[in-house]
């Protein structure tokens, strides 16, 4: 049971990332069992997903992070979880932690106490490589996972049914997404690819385990996620909130990694293109390309057309299409393919 009093407080670490001098990581204290997404009955799937959204958060819990490398203590700090159970770490390292040549995952320790005594776990922190010079920032919904959220209330209701009743292996990937990200970032799997990948989404943090399981099943690259703490106010539910969240998240990532240029990947449903144009304007020369998936055969208009015009004026390469299978030639023309010597396994482009 989700609210059983005998369930001890656990910590759900999220993926973090670091530079040579700074480390950013989040975690959440919960009094609920970890989610399991094994194939199951429809009723069991429904119970699993409702449990993710009905999780009991633990506020006011001291959580300590310790980062070490080669026996040297590089960071140690304790924060209290907030009212929603979140622990946010944004730390300046006590001494430089050199970045590796290629991207890799580093581990840091998290410590807390519950009714059973002292507890600890490890969190994964992405360290971008210093030789590639290129990274990816991507949306999730309708960019890598089909939601059907556009096209009216019927599709919106259908997507909500998918979220609460369908396990990760039952969800459809966007056509060509796996091959597209493999081309950009290299081989996906438990280790980091040739290029670091960051995800920025308006999905709630409750879906972190679900999205992680989905990406592993579909062999999409793993990377830090910046999701949202959903509430019932306009700051969460308002249509402008999606773009504002993504603008702030993208700016934080780009500013933290000044040696990297970024490929931005999204779709036309939740303010991605204006957010991408904002990044290109505020960080001249840092955006290497923009990819926008068109959903429901929509046309760029108004704010989106203005954003595209800004990208073109700034000289940022721009591609738009109904699925990523049609982006192969553009990837090669712009020199963005990480696996240049291997044939890309794109499915046929969608038929008009």
Residue, then its C-alpha position, 0 to 999 in steps of 0.5 A: x500500500x502506498x500510505x502504509x505507515x510501516x514503509x520507511x523513508x527512501x530516497x529517489x536520486x535523479x540524474x545530476x551533471x557537473x563541470x570541473x568546479x560545480x555539481x548539480x543534483x536533485x533527489x526526492x524523499x518518499x515513503x512509498x515502495x519503488x515502482x516496478x514496470x515489469x509486464x503485468x495485467x492492466x489492473x496492476x499497471x494502473x496500480x503502479x502508475x497511480x502509486x507514482x502519482x500518489x506517493x507520500x513525500x517526506x518534508x524536512x529530512x536532512x540529506x547529505x551529499x558527499x562527492x569523492x574522487x581518488x580519495x579526495x573529498x570534493x564536495x560535502x553538504x547537507x540540505x533539508x527536503x522541501x515541502x514536496x520532499x525534494x532535496x536540491x544540491x547546487x554545489x561549488x566543488x572544494x577543488x577542481x574535478x577534471x572532466x574526462x576526455x569522453x562523457x562518463x557517469x560519476x557516482x556521488x553518495x547520498x546519506x539520510x536516516x529513517x526508522x531503520x537507522x542510517x541509510x545511503x545510496x549512490x546517485x549518478x552524475x554526468x561529466x561531459x567530455x572535453x574533446x567532443x565539444x557538442x551536446x544535445x538538449x531534448x524535449x521528451x513528450x512528442x519528441x521521443x515518446x508519442x503522447x497524442x496530446x494535440x488535436x483536442x480533448x479526446x486526444x488529451x484524455x487518451x494520453x492521460x489514460x496512456x500515462x496511468x494505464x500503460x507501462x513503458x513497454x506499451x508506449x510508442x516511440x516517435x518514428x526515427x527517434x532512436x536512430x536520430x539520437x544514436x546518430x547525434x550521441x553515439x551508442x546508447x546504453x548504461x554508459x554515456x555516449x560520445x556526446x552528452x544528452x540532457x532532457x528538459x520536459x514539462x512532465x512531473x518528477x513523479x514520472x522520472x522512474x517511468x521515463x528512465x525505464x522507457x528510455x532504457x527499453x528503447x535504447x535512447x541515450x540516458x542523461x540528466x532530466x529537468x522535469x517539473x513539480x506539478x501544482x494546481x496553479x497557473x505557474x504549472x497549468x498555464x500554457x505559457x508555463x511550458x515555455x518559461x520552464x524550458x527557457x530557464x532549464x536550457x539557460x541553466x545547462x548552457x551556462x554551466x557548460x561554456x565549452x559545449x555547443x548544443x543541438x536542441x531537439x523538440x516539437x511544436x506542442x509546448x513552447x519548444x521553438x520560442x525557447x530554442x530561439x531564446x537560447x540562440x539569442x542569449x548565447x550567440x554561437x552556442x547553438x549548433x542546430x535546431x530540430x523541430x518535430x511537427x505534430x498533427x501536421x500543424x503549420x508554423x505560425x505566429x510566435x513559432x514563425x517569428x522564432x524560426x525567423x530569429x534562428x535563421x537570422x542568427x545563422x542557426x541551422x534549422x530542420x522541421x519535419x513530421x518524424x526524424x527519419x527525414x532528418x538524416x540528410x540534414x544531419x550529415x550536411x551539418x556535420x552533426x553525425x557522431x557515427x560518421x562511419x556507420x550506416x544509420x538505420x533510419x526507418x522510411x520517412x512518414x508518408x504524407 
